[in-house]
Amino acid sequence: MITSISQQLFEKAQSIIPGGVNSPVRAFKAVGGNPIFIKKAKGACIYDEDNNKYIELINSWGPMILGHANEMIAEAMQQVLTDSWSFGAPTRREVEMAELITEMMPSIEKVRLVNSGTEACLSAVRVARGFTNREKIIKFAGCYHGHADCFLIAAGSGAITFGAPDSPGVTQGVANDTLIANYNDLVSVQNLVDANKDKIAAIIIEPVAGNMGLVLPEKGFLEGLRNICDKNGIVLIFDEVMTGFRLAKGGVQERLNIKPDLTTLGKIIGGGLPVGAYGGKAEIMNCVAPAGKIYQAGTLSGNPLAMSAGLAMLNYLNENPSVYQNLENIGQKLVQGIQKINQKLGLNYTINSIGSMFTLFFTSEKIVDFGTAQRSDLVLFGKYFQSMLKRGVYLAPSQFESLFLSIALTQEDIDHILYAHEASMKEII
Ligand SMILES: *Cc1c(COP(=O)(O)O)cnc(C)c1O
């Protein structure tokens, strides 16, 4: 029997890597079938080990906003290589990076660079706790802030005063300090705050949520959170790992004009290399070691190669605001095209979209939180995913993800995606 190279690699990988992948969503468990191993990419297209070509709408889960193998970023990385690429000592590019971040996101007065979004979020929570001298945090069901223990928490019973571990290995002790509220539900937040008076250090939220499929904040929701935090001395943390430098140069906080106390960043900030950052009010950030007592460190933090890619990316975005108009146009063309096809076929599935992010939910219900997102028809989504893949369009392999667009998508690509969408829908419905 002839098997594909992807298939052979996956079989080998499964014997030596848990589940054959280094991050769970890559395994295609939510859509069936085996994952495809990627060999290379250019612009909006990726090629697998068997030389199949796909137009893709993941863009490494966000970072490749200028398309794959961007030459300007490649050149910036080349420049680092002759001078060596890790010293564990301060370097010029870290200062330039901090300058650029504080310019692009004015709520960030001081910033610390780390190596991933996970690290940024767990550090921001530690700093909020150290700053307020309080222990509990509030997060929202369906929001993802990386895989630190304090975020892998579900509501459970007793949810008003403590959470329940959402993964084996997370202790009840940790879960006791994370409370779960519902997205777009200020009452659920107020109830938790009232029941835990002067115990909440931080509220952490994706100000536009992309990890339960795309869910937008309703009018007044983020303002309401800002209010609750101000009244109760709680640190408001916007997790803009996904949305930062994507939904606007200055992220959701610029687009919706609302300022958090701390912001976490990742993905685009590394231009495709592993970088994260957290920052915000100087008063809070001055508590971080060695300026203050709250410990946080990293051997490879501010790594020159990663900085060069991130700097090239952010400088480009900062100097070319037309990128964002282009992304809006591409997003609109795709979403409106899909809507038109769905109407023609008599399907009224919900599409949530903003700028260069969107999710097609396989339900006609309005999706405002994790509960409503979970009513989607996941079997149908799996069929849709496979049907699109067969036609050369690589989507996020889960209903509970946003799609990410890049400026590399051409009109031809968009036309092909829309053709594939119509053919797939006709095939699966
Ligand atoms: C991806 C993501 C993270 C985690 O970032 P990693 O670099 O994968 O650790 C955190 N928060 C949000 C909103 C994300 O989308």
The ligand as a MOL file (V3000), in Angstrom:
LIG
                    3D

  0  0  0     0  0            999 V3000
M  V30 BEGIN CTAB
M  V30 COUNTS 15 15 0 0 0
M  V30 BEGIN ATOM
M  V30 1 C -1.8610 31.8840 21.4410 0
M  V30 2 C -2.3900 32.5630 22.6260 0
M  V30 3 C -1.7400 32.5060 23.8630 0
M  V30 4 C -0.5570 31.6030 24.1190 0
M  V30 5 O 0.5400 31.9590 23.3660 0
M  V30 6 P 1.6970 30.8320 23.1460 0
M  V30 7 O 2.7530 31.5930 22.4070 0
M  V30 8 O 1.0570 29.7420 22.3610 0
M  V30 9 O 2.1440 30.3880 24.4790 0
M  V30 10 C -2.2240 33.2760 24.8860 0
M  V30 11 N -3.3030 34.0540 24.7180 0
M  V30 12 C -3.9560 34.1320 23.5480 0
M  V30 13 C -5.1440 35.0300 23.4190 0
M  V30 14 C -3.5430 33.3740 22.4730 0
M  V30 15 O -4.2280 33.4140 21.3350 0
M  V30 END ATOM
M  V30 BEGIN BOND
M  V30 1 1 1 2
M  V30 2 1 2 3
M  V30 3 2 2 14
M  V30 4 1 3 4
M  V30 5 2 3 10
M  V30 6 1 4 5
M  V30 7 1 5 6
M  V30 8 2 6 7
M  V30 9 1 6 8
M  V30 10 1 6 9
M  V30 11 1 10 11
M  V30 12 2 11 12
M  V30 13 1 12 13
M  V30 14 1 12 14
M  V30 15 1 14 15
M  V30 END BOND
M  V30 END CTAB
M  END
